[in-house]
């Protein structure tokens, strides 16, 4: 059964109980076939900037039906991503009504000031149709832990100014990042992206997958581009080919809130099923014209990802190591199907993007499971599994405090509790089909087999469409966890952003630990999943199971599901399955603080509400009174006697100026 179907059954029962593909290498340069050092760029025979006339925003001819936001040709804004200590990837796209066949030369510049008055790096690159007119520049020679501003230009036309930040190379006071997932254009007004864009102290935005969506969810039809909520329109149905995959990214970049969040911060993105599924899978009834069918392939969906995201490609050997390009060359992936990669962030943290999607059987990729016992399936594959384990072990050896894993879907176990004699069974969260590999990874972190344990792993996850925080164990039901004890679940006292949600979430009454006694020592890491940027949670599943049920009763039923989950899954420490938004994680040397920030997804410019705050410590203070502290555990701040005060970083920098004309069309 699909997870969504199981959850619908669970919601109904709760109600009852409650009453890779290379682009054409053009004259700008190429990349060596082994995925190693790029070849030396050749002289560009075409050095033409665009000087033709372009219509003002909103004055484009009616026949030009393409998602736009800003003035042509830089109508989809700017973005940056995958920052290292000395380099960062910059992105933009040129959009023309009648694009030049020979390509267009674009100038770029990097400055330390938002008015671009102090240029520290600059260059040119040719933009061509074969890359869907996208421009990606891997700018090197930058200073660590520094905020930069950047801009693109061709002829008399300039892009908006973007803002980015390089990774630290040495110790900093704190690292602060946003985390989100499941950002369906049609499901939300995306007030959360606007709130993220207003923050001036973020180092990074981590997206855990489902950055774009291939189709409209039948239960969540909140908006449509220009009001065209009909599946015979390309912007309201699944894609059919490469061009429509690319257009979906253009649709997303025609939203002003997402544009602003990309403009102000560097991003670190991995994909999930909705980003790369090539199959036609509409939930809404869809009839295609006679003779029209999908030709979309996995090569198409992954190619569009690399063209439209500010992500740095990796070598084709599966090492997870970056291909480092000169800033004169477009960063071409040698294998578009490889996305797992590593961002070092100095001695305080490292970030790794995982791929727990493309190894699923439906993609028909070869997955090596030889690192596991016979007949044990692998989701990650041996190469990625060993890359991950060896990487976090090396971080531990090097003294890196926090090892952050950008993970697509909930990793910790989640089982249906034993109710009225019914058997306990795992809910389909993807990892429930791969318990052997989950156990192997947990045991590797624990240090079984003679290896040193790895501490400080923080798994940030997507896909759950709700707010979850958990200790990480390999199995929720085994005898191994008999010594693992937790406090009973109680309602949260914090209000949500949604109407009629005055006590948002369910949490533990206490840590359950005693001075000198660690009753949750089985945990090897912590996991944090801060809802979704729009996609529905349990309240909407309850509404589907009982149409017409008033919203307060939907919330009440959701609270019952949360309580049952915490009763049957002792490692889960907090759960809230109504609210939507994003998370903030702040890392310093002795603790990590996790915040759930919520917005009413149905309202434009909805207030940004701090709904929950949790904490994990990097070391033990086992005799501290009145509440001892132990590493590799996550708790709400209140059980440690701490007040809920929003975190902030001292590393602030002015935001980039917003565009003069922003007109979604």
PLY file of the C-alpha trace (Angstrom):
ply
format ascii 1.0
element vertex 665
property float x
property float y
property float z
element edge 663
property int vertex1
property int vertex2
end_header
0.00 0.00 0.00
1.12 3.54 -0.62
1.84 5.58 2.48
-0.88 8.08 1.57
-3.50 5.31 1.37
-2.41 3.86 4.71
-2.65 7.30 6.31
-6.17 7.76 4.98
-7.18 4.48 6.60
-5.42 5.54 9.81
-7.19 8.90 9.75
-10.57 7.26 9.27
-9.95 4.78 12.10
-8.82 7.60 14.37
-12.05 9.48 13.66
-14.00 6.40 14.67
-12.00 6.01 17.86
-12.49 9.69 18.68
-15.99 9.81 17.72
22.90 11.20 -16.81
23.15 13.03 -20.10
25.81 15.48 -21.38
24.91 18.76 -23.06
26.47 19.70 -26.37
29.95 21.08 -25.73
30.09 24.38 -27.57
32.93 26.74 -28.34
33.14 28.07 -24.79
34.86 24.87 -23.68
34.33 21.30 -22.59
34.94 18.75 -19.90
37.20 15.73 -20.04
35.43 12.43 -20.57
36.61 10.88 -17.29
34.80 13.49 -15.19
38.08 14.90 -13.91
39.68 18.25 -14.57
37.83 20.30 -17.23
39.67 20.99 -20.45
41.06 24.42 -21.20
38.33 26.67 -22.65
38.77 27.69 -26.26
38.23 31.16 -27.71
34.53 31.90 -28.17
33.91 32.77 -31.85
30.61 34.48 -30.98
30.93 37.38 -28.56
27.54 39.03 -28.94
25.60 40.60 -26.10
21.89 41.13 -26.57
20.97 44.70 -27.53
17.55 44.22 -29.15
14.32 45.75 -27.90
12.33 43.87 -25.27
8.76 44.55 -24.06
8.06 45.88 -20.58
6.73 43.38 -18.01
3.15 42.53 -18.87
3.45 43.86 -22.43
4.59 40.60 -23.98
2.46 39.41 -26.93
-0.51 37.24 -25.98
0.93 34.39 -28.03
3.93 34.23 -25.68
2.41 32.12 -22.88
5.39 31.39 -20.63
5.70 31.80 -16.84
7.50 35.08 -16.09
8.10 37.30 -13.07
10.62 40.09 -13.72
11.55 42.08 -16.81
13.00 40.24 -19.80
15.56 38.83 -20.34
16.36 38.05 -16.65
12.73 37.25 -15.94
13.35 34.37 -13.51
15.68 36.12 -11.11
18.98 34.84 -9.79
20.13 32.10 -7.44
23.24 30.71 -5.77
24.11 27.40 -4.19
26.55 24.76 -2.97
28.87 27.29 -1.30
32.37 26.21 -0.36
34.93 28.24 1.57
36.41 29.73 -1.60
33.72 29.38 -4.26
29.99 29.39 -4.90
27.70 28.52 -7.80
25.75 31.41 -9.36
22.69 30.94 -11.59
20.37 32.89 -13.85
18.40 32.37 -17.06
17.82 34.44 -20.18
14.29 34.50 -21.59
13.49 35.93 -25.02
10.41 35.98 -27.19
12.63 35.34 -30.22
15.93 33.99 -28.89
19.10 34.52 -30.97
20.23 31.32 -32.65
23.91 32.01 -31.99
23.60 32.36 -28.23
24.17 35.42 -26.05
27.21 36.57 -24.12
26.47 37.49 -20.49
28.66 39.45 -18.10
28.70 38.62 -14.41
30.18 40.42 -11.43
30.65 39.71 -7.73
30.91 42.47 -5.13
31.16 42.89 -1.37
28.44 45.57 -1.45
24.74 45.36 -2.35
25.07 48.34 -4.72
27.76 46.40 -6.66
30.21 49.30 -6.25
33.14 47.11 -5.19
33.70 44.41 -7.80
36.00 41.62 -6.62
35.36 39.06 -9.40
33.94 39.36 -12.91
33.79 37.48 -16.16
31.73 36.38 -19.16
29.99 33.24 -20.29
28.00 32.36 -23.36
24.39 31.23 -22.92
22.89 28.83 -25.46
19.58 27.13 -26.21
20.89 23.61 -25.60
21.15 24.40 -21.89
17.70 25.97 -21.88
19.30 29.42 -21.77
20.46 28.86 -18.19
23.75 30.32 -16.99
25.77 28.73 -14.17
29.07 30.19 -13.00
31.31 28.44 -10.47
33.01 31.52 -9.05
36.27 30.75 -7.24
38.90 32.78 -5.38
36.47 34.05 -2.73
37.04 34.58 0.99
35.53 32.15 3.52
32.50 33.01 5.70
31.86 36.15 3.64
28.68 37.65 2.24
28.87 38.59 -1.43
26.51 40.20 -3.93
26.34 39.38 -7.62
24.65 40.50 -10.82
24.38 39.52 -14.49
24.13 41.75 -17.57
23.94 41.59 -21.34
23.84 44.70 -23.49
21.78 47.33 -21.62
19.91 44.76 -19.55
20.80 43.78 -15.98
19.46 41.18 -13.60
18.43 41.88 -10.05
21.27 41.78 -7.52
21.68 38.48 -5.67
23.20 37.82 -2.28
25.18 34.75 -1.21
27.56 33.59 1.50
30.62 31.32 1.39
31.19 28.53 3.88
33.55 29.08 6.82
36.98 27.47 6.78
37.77 28.03 10.46
35.74 28.15 13.65
32.75 30.50 13.70
30.37 31.24 16.56
27.39 29.60 14.90
26.06 28.20 11.63
22.44 28.94 10.88
20.38 27.42 8.11
16.80 27.04 6.98
15.42 23.61 6.09
12.30 22.76 4.10
10.77 20.28 1.69
7.67 19.46 -0.37
7.12 22.87 -1.96
4.11 22.35 -4.21
3.26 25.46 -6.22
-0.42 24.58 -6.33
-0.81 23.76 -2.60
0.21 27.00 -0.90
0.73 30.74 -1.26
4.32 30.24 -0.07
4.37 32.91 2.60
7.16 30.89 4.18
9.53 31.65 1.31
8.86 35.36 1.79
9.62 35.05 5.51
12.89 33.24 4.75
13.85 35.99 2.29
13.48 38.63 5.01
16.05 36.94 7.25
19.51 38.52 7.05
21.44 35.97 9.14
21.04 32.67 7.28
24.14 30.88 6.02
22.30 28.38 3.86
18.91 27.03 2.78
18.70 23.23 2.77
15.94 21.73 0.61
15.26 18.04 1.32
13.50 17.20 -1.93
10.27 17.68 -3.86
11.57 21.12 -4.75
9.21 21.03 -7.72
6.14 18.87 -8.32
5.22 16.92 -11.39
1.45 17.12 -10.90
-1.34 18.78 -8.90
-2.53 16.95 -5.79
-6.27 16.31 -5.99
-6.82 17.47 -2.39
-4.77 20.68 -2.51
-5.89 22.98 -5.28
-5.05 26.35 -3.72
-3.91 28.30 -6.78
-3.05 28.08 -10.47
-0.99 30.30 -12.74
-3.21 33.07 -14.11
-6.21 31.17 -12.77
-5.85 28.38 -15.36
-6.87 25.51 -13.10
-7.44 23.05 -15.91
-5.46 19.93 -16.74
-5.44 20.66 -20.45
-2.92 23.42 -19.64
0.75 22.54 -19.27
1.08 24.47 -15.98
-1.63 22.40 -14.27
-0.73 18.82 -15.14
2.15 16.40 -15.28
4.99 17.07 -17.71
5.23 15.19 -20.99
8.80 15.86 -22.19
12.05 17.68 -21.46
10.70 21.08 -22.48
7.78 20.74 -20.08
10.12 19.69 -17.26
12.10 22.85 -17.86
8.92 24.92 -18.01
7.90 23.61 -14.58
11.00 25.21 -13.08
10.07 28.43 -14.87
6.62 28.23 -13.28
8.20 27.94 -9.85
10.59 30.83 -10.51
7.62 32.96 -11.53
6.56 33.08 -7.86
7.85 36.23 -6.15
8.33 34.58 -2.75
10.48 31.74 -4.07
12.38 34.19 -6.25
13.17 36.33 -3.20
14.33 33.35 -1.12
16.73 32.35 -3.90
17.87 35.93 -4.34
18.92 36.34 -0.70
20.49 32.99 0.26
22.60 30.15 -1.15
20.76 26.81 -1.41
21.77 23.15 -1.01
19.19 20.97 -2.79
18.59 17.28 -3.22
15.78 15.71 -5.23
12.91 13.38 -4.40
10.24 11.59 -6.39
8.25 14.59 -7.58
11.44 16.23 -8.88
12.53 13.34 -11.09
9.63 10.96 -11.76
9.29 10.66 -15.55
5.99 8.74 -15.54
2.70 10.52 -16.20
0.96 10.41 -12.80
-1.77 13.01 -12.50
-4.18 12.66 -9.57
-6.70 14.92 -11.32
-8.68 13.47 -14.23
-6.67 14.32 -17.32
-7.40 13.72 -20.98
-4.59 14.42 -23.40
-5.31 15.39 -27.01
-5.40 12.54 -29.51
-1.94 11.34 -30.39
-0.25 13.16 -27.48
1.61 10.99 -24.97
4.46 11.35 -22.54
7.98 10.84 -23.83
9.60 12.03 -20.61
12.60 10.07 -19.34
14.73 10.03 -16.22
17.46 11.67 -18.27
15.06 14.54 -18.97
14.00 15.14 -15.37
17.52 14.94 -13.94
18.91 17.10 -16.74
16.36 19.83 -16.00
17.31 19.67 -12.30
20.96 20.43 -13.07
20.05 23.19 -15.53
17.62 25.03 -13.26
19.12 24.66 -9.77
22.30 26.36 -8.52
23.83 22.97 -7.73
27.41 21.91 -8.44
27.71 18.57 -10.29
29.82 15.68 -9.07
32.23 13.29 -10.72
30.82 10.28 -12.55
32.73 7.78 -10.38
30.25 7.95 -7.48
32.83 9.47 -5.14
30.52 12.40 -4.34
33.41 14.74 -5.14
32.64 17.94 -6.98
33.56 18.76 -10.55
35.27 22.14 -10.17
34.93 24.21 -13.32
36.62 27.44 -14.37
34.17 30.34 -14.23
34.32 30.60 -18.03
32.63 27.21 -18.44
29.13 25.94 -17.84
29.28 23.22 -15.13
28.14 20.12 -17.00
27.36 16.96 -15.02
29.01 13.89 -16.52
26.25 11.75 -14.99
23.01 13.63 -14.35
21.70 10.84 -12.12
24.26 11.42 -9.34
23.21 14.00 -6.74
24.77 12.95 -3.41
27.57 15.31 -2.44
29.37 16.99 0.47
29.70 20.59 1.65
32.37 21.07 4.34
31.57 23.98 6.66
34.70 24.23 8.77
35.22 22.61 12.18
31.66 23.28 13.36
29.66 21.43 10.69
29.54 19.53 7.46
26.58 19.04 5.12
25.87 15.98 2.97
23.06 15.63 0.45
21.81 12.05 0.21
19.94 10.28 -2.55
17.39 7.82 -1.17
15.14 8.10 -4.22
16.79 7.09 -7.46
17.69 3.64 -6.12
14.02 2.65 -5.84
13.03 -0.20 -8.17
10.77 1.95 -10.34
13.76 3.80 -11.79
15.37 0.56 -12.96
18.86 1.57 -11.89
21.47 -1.00 -10.92
21.85 -0.94 -7.13
24.80 -2.73 -5.54
23.71 -4.26 -2.20
26.93 -6.19 -1.55
27.59 -4.23 1.66
24.53 -5.91 3.23
23.68 -9.52 4.11
22.47 -11.72 1.27
18.97 -10.96 -0.06
18.88 -7.64 1.81
17.78 -4.82 -0.50
19.66 -1.54 -0.61
18.17 1.90 -1.12
21.43 3.85 -1.19
23.72 1.39 -2.95
27.13 0.35 -1.67
29.03 3.29 -3.18
26.83 5.92 -1.54
26.55 4.01 1.75
30.31 3.72 2.11
30.80 7.34 1.00
28.44 8.43 3.77
29.84 6.24 6.54
33.47 6.98 5.67
32.68 10.69 5.43
31.03 11.08 8.83
33.74 8.94 10.43
36.37 11.22 8.94
34.45 14.22 10.24
34.46 12.64 13.72
38.22 12.08 13.49
38.73 15.68 12.35
36.70 17.04 15.27
33.76 18.32 13.22
30.99 18.87 15.77
27.82 18.48 13.67
27.32 16.19 10.67
24.18 17.35 8.85
22.51 14.91 6.44
20.11 16.37 3.87
17.71 13.44 3.59
14.61 13.08 1.41
12.35 11.01 3.65
11.81 10.06 7.28
14.61 7.75 8.40
13.66 6.72 11.96
11.14 3.88 12.32
7.43 4.64 12.43
5.01 1.88 13.28
1.26 1.71 13.84
0.77 1.08 17.57
-0.88 -2.07 18.80
-4.53 -1.10 19.25
-7.23 -3.63 20.30
-5.04 -6.60 19.46
-4.15 -5.42 15.93
-0.61 -6.32 14.87
2.12 -3.72 14.86
3.30 -2.97 11.33
5.60 -0.33 9.85
4.05 2.53 7.93
5.47 2.95 4.43
7.99 5.76 4.87
10.33 4.28 2.22
12.93 3.26 4.80
10.41 0.77 6.21
11.14 -1.32 3.10
14.89 -1.22 3.81
15.22 -2.05 7.52
18.44 -3.99 6.94
20.24 -0.99 5.49
18.81 1.32 8.15
20.13 -1.03 10.82
23.54 -1.14 9.13
23.76 2.65 9.09
22.64 3.02 12.71
25.13 0.38 13.82
27.90 2.14 11.89
27.11 5.38 13.73
27.02 3.49 17.02
30.49 2.15 16.33
29.68 -1.54 16.28
32.28 -3.81 14.69
35.23 -2.20 16.41
34.87 1.27 14.87
34.68 4.47 16.90
31.16 5.85 17.33
30.07 8.92 15.39
28.33 11.63 17.43
26.50 14.77 16.40
24.67 13.46 13.34
21.67 15.66 12.51
19.33 14.22 9.90
17.08 16.87 8.37
14.31 15.16 6.45
11.44 15.90 4.13
8.40 14.08 2.77
6.38 13.82 6.02
4.29 16.98 5.46
4.36 17.50 9.21
6.62 18.62 12.06
8.56 15.70 13.52
11.53 15.40 15.87
13.02 12.10 16.93
15.92 10.23 18.41
17.35 7.81 15.82
17.24 4.08 16.51
17.18 1.14 14.13
13.90 -0.47 15.21
10.98 0.73 17.30
9.95 -2.69 18.57
13.02 -4.86 19.25
14.17 -6.07 22.64
17.31 -4.00 22.14
15.26 -0.96 23.07
13.81 -2.38 26.29
16.19 -0.16 28.23
15.13 2.85 26.17
12.54 4.75 28.23
10.68 7.98 27.57
8.11 10.17 29.28
4.41 10.08 28.31
3.09 12.36 25.54
1.30 15.58 26.46
-0.26 18.38 24.38
1.85 21.35 23.38
0.80 24.71 24.79
1.95 26.71 21.76
-0.61 28.02 19.27
-0.28 27.36 15.57
-0.64 29.68 12.59
-3.70 27.88 11.27
-7.16 28.81 12.62
-8.54 26.75 15.49
-5.17 25.18 16.35
-4.55 26.61 19.83
-2.37 23.76 21.16
-0.25 22.81 18.19
1.42 19.46 18.54
2.20 16.64 20.96
5.43 16.35 22.92
7.05 14.50 25.81
6.42 15.50 29.41
10.13 15.28 30.24
13.44 13.91 28.98
12.91 10.74 31.11
16.62 10.77 31.96
17.88 10.85 35.53
21.10 12.34 36.93
23.81 9.90 35.93
21.31 7.61 34.17
20.89 7.87 30.39
17.67 6.02 29.61
17.85 6.95 25.90
21.40 5.82 25.22
20.28 3.69 22.27
19.90 6.83 20.13
22.79 7.45 17.73
21.59 10.68 16.09
18.67 13.09 15.92
16.17 13.69 13.14
14.23 16.89 12.40
11.52 17.25 9.75
9.91 20.71 9.83
6.67 20.17 7.92
6.23 21.08 4.26
6.01 24.27 2.27
2.38 23.55 1.51
1.70 19.86 0.99
-1.04 18.61 3.31
-0.71 16.82 6.63
-2.97 14.66 8.74
-5.68 17.32 9.05
-6.26 17.15 5.30
-6.21 13.35 5.35
-8.83 13.44 8.09
-10.87 15.90 6.02
-10.75 13.49 3.08
-11.85 10.61 5.29
-14.76 12.66 6.70
-15.84 15.34 4.20
-17.48 18.33 5.82
-15.91 17.74 9.23
-15.31 21.15 10.91
-11.68 22.20 11.10
-11.50 22.04 14.94
-12.53 18.38 14.75
-9.94 17.75 12.04
-7.35 19.15 14.45
-8.68 17.03 17.31
-8.39 13.88 15.21
-4.86 14.88 14.22
-3.94 15.28 17.90
-5.15 11.72 18.46
-2.93 10.45 15.64
0.04 12.31 17.11
-0.58 10.85 20.58
-0.90 7.33 19.18
2.35 7.79 17.25
4.28 8.89 20.35
2.80 6.02 22.37
3.81 3.44 19.78
7.16 5.00 18.80
9.14 5.84 21.91
11.96 7.50 20.00
9.63 10.20 18.55
9.87 13.24 20.82
7.64 15.81 19.10
5.00 15.73 16.40
2.67 18.34 14.91
0.78 17.38 11.77
-1.37 20.37 10.88
0.96 23.33 10.41
3.10 24.13 7.37
6.22 26.18 6.77
9.95 25.68 7.24
12.56 25.12 9.92
15.57 26.99 11.24
18.54 25.11 12.68
21.26 26.94 14.58
24.45 25.05 15.36
27.07 26.13 17.86
29.81 24.27 19.67
27.69 22.88 22.51
24.15 22.66 21.13
21.87 22.58 18.11
18.56 24.42 18.28
15.70 23.44 15.97
12.77 25.75 15.26
9.48 25.16 13.43
8.24 28.33 11.75
4.64 28.18 10.52
2.41 30.21 8.23
-1.22 29.85 7.19
-0.63 28.32 3.79
-3.94 29.67 2.44
-3.12 33.35 3.10
-0.84 35.74 1.25
1.75 37.38 3.51
0.73 35.19 6.44
2.52 35.98 9.73
5.59 33.91 10.53
4.91 32.04 13.79
7.47 30.22 15.94
5.52 27.09 16.77
8.06 24.76 18.33
11.66 24.84 19.49
13.83 21.82 20.26
17.39 21.28 21.35
20.18 18.70 21.11
23.50 18.87 22.94
26.90 17.98 21.52
28.20 16.53 24.80
27.04 15.02 28.06
26.34 16.81 31.33
25.08 13.70 33.06
24.90 15.10 36.58
23.44 18.48 35.75
20.46 19.39 37.90
17.56 19.44 37.68
17.76 17.90 34.16
20.86 16.04 32.92
21.95 16.42 29.30
23.02 13.65 26.94
24.26 13.82 23.37
22.47 12.36 20.34
19.02 13.15 21.78
16.47 15.80 20.85
13.95 17.40 23.21
11.63 20.38 23.34
13.43 23.23 25.09
10.82 23.40 27.86
11.74 20.03 29.35
15.23 21.43 29.95
13.78 24.46 31.73
14.58 26.77 28.82
12.26 29.44 27.47
11.24 29.53 23.82
13.24 32.50 22.52
13.86 32.77 18.75
17.50 32.19 17.88
19.50 34.64 15.84
23.03 34.88 14.56
25.52 37.70 14.98
26.72 37.05 11.41
24.29 39.38 9.66
24.59 41.21 6.35
22.42 43.60 4.37
19.86 42.01 2.07
20.08 42.49 -1.67
17.72 45.17 -3.03
14.41 43.87 -4.32
13.40 44.26 -7.94
11.64 47.48 -8.97
8.99 45.62 -10.97
7.74 42.21 -9.84
4.85 40.99 -11.96
3.90 37.31 -12.00
2.46 36.50 -15.42
0 1
1 2
2 3
3 4
4 5
5 6
6 7
7 8
8 9
9 10
10 11
11 12
12 13
13 14
14 15
15 16
16 17
17 18
19 20
20 21
21 22
22 23
23 24
24 25
25 26
26 27
27 28
28 29
29 30
30 31
31 32
32 33
33 34
34 35
35 36
36 37
37 38
38 39
39 40
40 41
41 42
42 43
43 44
44 45
45 46
46 47
47 48
48 49
49 50
50 51
51 52
52 53
53 54
54 55
55 56
56 57
57 58
58 59
59 60
60 61
61 62
62 63
63 64
64 65
65 66
66 67
67 68
68 69
69 70
70 71
71 72
72 73
73 74
74 75
75 76
76 77
77 78
78 79
79 80
80 81
81 82
82 83
83 84
84 85
85 86
86 87
87 88
88 89
89 90
90 91
91 92
92 93
93 94
94 95
95 96
96 97
97 98
98 99
99 100
100 101
101 102
102 103
103 104
104 105
105 106
106 107
107 108
108 109
109 110
110 111
111 112
112 113
113 114
114 115
115 116
116 117
117 118
118 119
119 120
120 121
121 122
122 123
123 124
124 125
125 126
126 127
127 128
128 129
129 130
130 131
131 132
132 133
133 134
134 135
135 136
136 137
137 138
138 139
139 140
140 141
141 142
142 143
143 144
144 145
145 146
146 147
147 148
148 149
149 150
150 151
151 152
152 153
153 154
154 155
155 156
156 157
157 158
158 159
159 160
160 161
161 162
162 163
163 164
164 165
165 166
166 167
167 168
168 169
169 170
170 171
171 172
172 173
173 174
174 175
175 176
176 177
177 178
178 179
179 180
180 181
181 182
182 183
183 184
184 185
185 186
186 187
187 188
188 189
189 190
190 191
191 192
192 193
193 194
194 195
195 196
196 197
197 198
198 199
199 200
200 201
201 202
202 203
203 204
204 205
205 206
206 207
207 208
208 209
209 210
210 211
211 212
212 213
213 214
214 215
215 216
216 217
217 218
218 219
219 220
220 221
221 222
222 223
223 224
224 225
225 226
226 227
227 228
228 229
229 230
230 231
231 232
232 233
233 234
234 235
235 236
236 237
237 238
238 239
239 240
240 241
241 242
242 243
243 244
244 245
245 246
246 247
247 248
248 249
249 250
250 251
251 252
252 253
253 254
254 255
255 256
256 257
257 258
258 259
259 260
260 261
261 262
262 263
263 264
264 265
265 266
266 267
267 268
268 269
269 270
270 271
271 272
272 273
273 274
274 275
275 276
276 277
277 278
278 279
279 280
280 281
281 282
282 283
283 284
284 285
285 286
286 287
287 288
288 289
289 290
290 291
291 292
292 293
293 294
294 295
295 296
296 297
297 298
298 299
299 300
300 301
301 302
302 303
303 304
304 305
305 306
306 307
307 308
308 309
309 310
310 311
311 312
312 313
313 314
314 315
315 316
316 317
317 318
318 319
319 320
320 321
321 322
322 323
323 324
324 325
325 326
326 327
327 328
328 329
329 330
330 331
331 332
332 333
333 334
334 335
335 336
336 337
337 338
338 339
339 340
340 341
341 342
342 343
343 344
344 345
345 346
346 347
347 348
348 349
349 350
350 351
351 352
352 353
353 354
354 355
355 356
356 357
357 358
358 359
359 360
360 361
361 362
362 363
363 364
364 365
365 366
366 367
367 368
368 369
369 370
370 371
371 372
372 373
373 374
374 375
375 376
376 377
377 378
378 379
379 380
380 381
381 382
382 383
383 384
384 385
385 386
386 387
387 388
388 389
389 390
390 391
391 392
392 393
393 394
394 395
395 396
396 397
397 398
398 399
399 400
400 401
401 402
402 403
403 404
404 405
405 406
406 407
407 408
408 409
409 410
410 411
411 412
412 413
413 414
414 415
415 416
416 417
417 418
418 419
419 420
420 421
421 422
422 423
423 424
424 425
425 426
426 427
427 428
428 429
429 430
430 431
431 432
432 433
433 434
434 435
435 436
436 437
437 438
438 439
439 440
440 441
441 442
442 443
443 444
444 445
445 446
446 447
447 448
448 449
449 450
450 451
451 452
452 453
453 454
454 455
455 456
456 457
457 458
458 459
459 460
460 461
461 462
462 463
463 464
464 465
465 466
466 467
467 468
468 469
469 470
470 471
471 472
472 473
473 474
474 475
475 476
476 477
477 478
478 479
479 480
480 481
481 482
482 483
483 484
484 485
485 486
486 487
487 488
488 489
489 490
490 491
491 492
492 493
493 494
494 495
495 496
496 497
497 498
498 499
499 500
500 501
501 502
502 503
503 504
504 505
505 506
506 507
507 508
508 509
509 510
510 511
511 512
512 513
513 514
514 515
515 516
516 517
517 518
518 519
519 520
520 521
521 522
522 523
523 524
524 525
525 526
526 527
527 528
528 529
529 530
530 531
531 532
532 533
533 534
534 535
535 536
536 537
537 538
538 539
539 540
540 541
541 542
542 543
543 544
544 545
545 546
546 547
547 548
548 549
549 550
550 551
551 552
552 553
553 554
554 555
555 556
556 557
557 558
558 559
559 560
560 561
561 562
562 563
563 564
564 565
565 566
566 567
567 568
568 569
569 570
570 571
571 572
572 573
573 574
574 575
575 576
576 577
577 578
578 579
579 580
580 581
581 582
582 583
583 584
584 585
585 586
586 587
587 588
588 589
589 590
590 591
591 592
592 593
593 594
594 595
595 596
596 597
597 598
598 599
599 600
600 601
601 602
602 603
603 604
604 605
605 606
606 607
607 608
608 609
609 610
610 611
611 612
612 613
613 614
614 615
615 616
616 617
617 618
618 619
619 620
620 621
621 622
622 623
623 624
624 625
625 626
626 627
627 628
628 629
629 630
630 631
631 632
632 633
633 634
634 635
635 636
636 637
637 638
638 639
639 640
640 641
641 642
642 643
643 644
644 645
645 646
646 647
647 648
648 649
649 650
650 651
651 652
652 653
653 654
654 655
655 656
656 657
657 658
658 659
659 660
660 661
661 662
662 663
663 664
